[in-house]
Amino acid sequence: MRRTLCLGFMTLAAVTFTQHLGAQALGPQRQFLAVEPYYEHTSLDLGSTTSKDQLNGFGARLWINLDPFHFITNSSIAIFGSHAPSQSGRAVSMTTVGAEYDQFFVRRPIGGLIDPFLTLGGGATLIRGERSAVFGRVGSQHAFGSLIPGGGVRIAIPNRFELRGDVKDLILFNTPLGTGGGTRTNNLLLQAGLGLTF
């Protein structure tokens, strides 16, 4: 809760600061590359209990603007990797690698600042855990295919920085029975990052 409040305050302060300076229209079509470290929170459904595991982790993305290649306009692709270590006394950790595609709604950020988008990603998620009901033995690990749809907002900041917030659904396939009784689980994924554009 404290981290969420701090992140919200930092976002509000950045928006106020950039409006005061007169934010530049640093839209996705203006830069070719962006490097973005990010924080993520996952509500993970492994079907091991009636509740979900709450994991906090970190990751990084490398964005490539597709506009110079004359593909679909106002779009970008990225490769990413993230890791959520075991925490709070629970030996469950998660690593995800993959790629994602972003489709922006507008050609330039609204007011030179707000840049909403839809996103679709996919990859492989490796989960390591201790519960025999899920993993068979202590320390065993399993890899699952993942599909990651969602959306968010990118906030352009002068001097080639950007803030980004994503709300996504981490869909894992062929998992042990989830809390809903199926082998496909839906897991809430929240991400917040600060990027540097080139």
C-alpha positions, 0 to 999 in steps of 0.5 A: 500500500505504501509503495502504491501511494508513493508511486501515485504521488511521484506520477502526480508530481511528474505530471505537474512538473512537466505541465509547468515546463511545457512538455515536449510532444515526445510521442512514440513516433519521435524516438527509435528506441526506449529502455525501460526498467519497471516494477511489477506486482502479480496476483498469482493463481497456482491453485495451491490454496484458495488465495493467490500469491502476491509477488513483487518483482522487477523487469526491463524492456527494450522498445523499438518504434515501428513507424520508421519501418512503415509497418502499422503506424503508432506502434512499438514492439518490445522484448522484456524480462522480469523476475519476482523473487520469493518473499514473505517467507513463501518460496514461490518465485516467477521469471517471465521472458517474452515480447509485446506489441503496443498500439497507441490510440493517437499519433501524438500524446494528448496535450504533448503528455498523455499517450494511451495504448493497448498491449498484447504480449506473450512468452514463457513463465518459469515458476519455482515453488515449494508446495507438493500439491502444485510442484511435486517436490520442494524447489521444483520448477515448471515453465508455462506458456503465457499470453499477456493482454492489457492496456495503459498510459505512457506519460512523455517527460521533456529531455527524453524520459517517460513514465508508463503504467500498465494493467495486464492479465497474465494468462498462464496455460496448462497450469495445475488446477487453478482456484477456479478449477481450470488449467488456464489461470488469469493473473492480475499484473500491474507494472510501473516504469521509467524509460529513457528514449533515444 
